[in-house]
Amino acid sequence: MATNLVVRNVEEDVALALKQVAASHGRSAEAEHREILRSALRRPPRRSLAEVLASMPDVGEDSDFDTRHHAT
């Protein structure tokens, strides 16, 4: 079931930008607004930094990544 959504107090420059983007996509500002909401809310959730780090392969030794130069 579709629902009506009213957005009030949108800054003029934001409304103008929406109209310009909509025109470049060949659709109305209302249709563009729906598409922006749809794409923003249906994208997969972002992974946390901890999840990204945990997914990295466990290769090499810590010393392989030591960039400090030691005098011998």
Long-range contacts (C-beta under 8 A, 24 or more apart in sequence): 7-33
